[in-house]
Amino acid sequence: MKKRMFKMAVVSAVGTIVLAAAPAVVETRQLQPFTNIAEIPVGSDLSSIRFEGIKAVKVATTRTSITDQGYCEGGYREPGGSMYCPSVQDGSRMPAYQITYSYNGPPLGSDEYGNAHFTFSVTMRPLDVSPAVLQMMSARKTNRAAAAEDFKVTTYPSFVPRVVIDEANSVFCDGSYIDGLWTHTDRNCEDKVTYKTVAVPSDYITVRVDPVARVANSSTAN
């Protein structure tokens, strides 16, 4: 959703005040703050995934960006960028629960200490957390093992789209290298290359966290 606002800039020139309208573009979009999906690098030890904790948080459901065109396009912004081009504000915050897991994975190349212990988090709606866990949290007596049993962790390979040559529907002319250049045997022949999009394994593993109650209900329904 976009709309325009106008900021009034006051400019003084030889005692005269001139009002200049500087348009600002306002765009608001809906966010998807609740997700039970995370990604960890390929090569991580999946058996090392451990429940670490759950906590109440507030998540934004909308994000508004305000671009002051008079400032951003008028040469006033800093060379390296500016927090005002555009300014971003999150709003409509809702209660949620952040669930954190730890795991052992490949050390980062930039980490001189070779740390191999990492964490990831997912965010769920309050209705996805069982009353028993909510009661423990309310009493500040969360039993980690008991809370962990409230969720089921599933891992599976992740795939990404990649554009490759469609060998079956492409035509390649015969030829040979002459003076380092590929030269067609038949000079009237033209290569006809077509492409297709395929799914290939990514560098990450998808981790899905589901409430056990939801998994059980789904199994019963099937």
N, C-alpha and C positions, 0 to 999 in steps of 0.2 A: 504494500500500500504506500503510494507516494503522494505527497502534497508539498506545496511551496509556501514558504514564509518569507517575509521581507524584513530585513534589519535596516534601520535608519542610521546612516553614517553622517556625522556632522563634520564639515570641512570649512575651515576659515580661510578666506582669501581677500586680502585688502579690506578687512572689516566687514565683508559680506559672508553670511552664513548660507551654505548651500546644502540642502538635504538630498543625499543620494541613496537610492534604494538598492540594497545588496541582496539578491535572491538567495534563499537557502532551501535546499531540497531535503525533505524529511521522508525517510523510508522506514516503515515498520514491518517486520516479518515475524512469523510464528516460529518458535523453536521446538525441537523435540528433545526435551531434557531428560525424559525417562528412557533408559536403554539398559537392557540386560546383556549387551554384547560388548566384548573387549577384544583386543588383539595383542598377542605376545609374539616375539620373534621365533622363527623356525630354529630349531636346535635347543629350545628350552626344555627343561626336564618337567614333563607334564605331571609326573608322580609327585613333584615337589609342591604343587599348588596347595596352599593352606589358607583356611579362613582366618582372617586377622581381627575383624571387628565390624560393627555396624553402628552408625550414628545418624541422628536426625540432622537434616540440612534444609536449606531453602534453595530452590532452583528457579531460574528465570524461564518464563514461557514466551516472552517477546523480546525482541532486540530492535532498538530504534537508532538509526544513524542519521546525523544531521550534517549535511555538507554545506558550509558557508561558501558559496561560489565566489563571492566578492573577495574573500580572504584566500581561498585555495587556488583560484585562477588569476589572482591579481599580482602574483609575484611576491607575496608577503610571507609565504610559508618557508620553513627552513629547508635547506637543500636536502637533508636526510629524511625529510618527512615531518609531519606535525601531528600531534594528538588531536588537533582541531580539523583535520582533513581526512575523513570526517570524524566528528566526535560520536562515540558509541555509548549507548545507555541500555542496560538490561532492565526489564520491568516485569510486572505481574508475577511476582515470586510466589511459589506454592511449596507446601511442605513435602518432603521426600525423605528417603533413607538411602544413605550411601554405604554400600557393602564393599569392603576391601579384602583382597586376597594377596598373598605373597607367592613368589615362585623363584626358582633358580634358572637363570638364562645366560646366554653368551655375554661376556663382558663387553662394554662399549669400547670402541677403539680409542676414544678420547679420554677414557678414564685411566689415569696412570696407576691407580691402585688395583685395577682389575676386579672391581666389585661385580659379583655375579648374582646378587640378591636384589630382587625388584618387587614392585607391587603394582596392582591394577585395581580399578574400582568400577562398579556399575551403580546405577541409580534407579531406584524403584519407587513406585507409589506406595503410600501407607497401606492400601488394601492388599498389597502383595506380601506383606509381612504378617506372620501369624500372630494372633492375640497373645500367645504364650511368650513370644520374643518381645512384643511390645510391653507386656507386663514386667518382664525382667528389666528392660531398659528403664521403665518408669520407676522401678524400685532400685535402680542403679546397682543391680546384682546380675549383670549379664554373664551367663555361663557360655564361654566361647564354644565348647564342644556341643552344647545343646542348641545354640543358635546356628551353628554350622549345619546341623542336621535338618534345618528348616529349608535349606537350599540345595539344589542339585547342579553340579558343574559338568558341562559337556564340552568336549573339544573336537574340532574337526578342521581339515585343511581349508585354507582360504584361497580363492581364485580371483584373478584380475583379468580384464579384457586386454587382448593384444592383437594388433593388426599384422597379419602375415600374408605372404604371397599364396594365392590360391593356385597351387600347382596343376590341379586337374583342369582348370578353366583358363590357363595361361598358355601362350605359344612362345617358344624360345627358338630363335634361328640358330642353325649350325654356324660355327665359325672357328677362328683360331686367333691367337695373339700374334700380331705382326708389329715388330718394333715397339712392343709393350702395350699396344692398343688392341682391343678385341674387335676383330673384323669379320663381318658376315661372309660366309662362303657365297651365298646368293645375295648380291647387293640389293636386289628388289624385295628381299624378305624383311619384314618388320616385326620386332618383338611386340607381343600384345600381353601385357601383364595385368592381371586382375588381383584384387586383394579380398580378404575375408577377415572377420573378427572371431577369434577363438578365446576360450578361457584357459589360462595357464596358471600353475601354482604361484602364489605370491610368496613374499619373504616373511609372511606372518601366519600364525595359527589363530583361528577364531575360538574364543572362549565364550560360552553361553551359560548364564546363571539363571535358573528358574526356581520359583518357589515349589517345594515338594508337593504342596497341596494342589497346585495347578497341574503339575505333571500327573499326579494320581487321578485327578478328575478327568484329564484328557484321555488317560489310558482306559478309564471306566467307560467313557463315552464311545470309545472305539471298540 
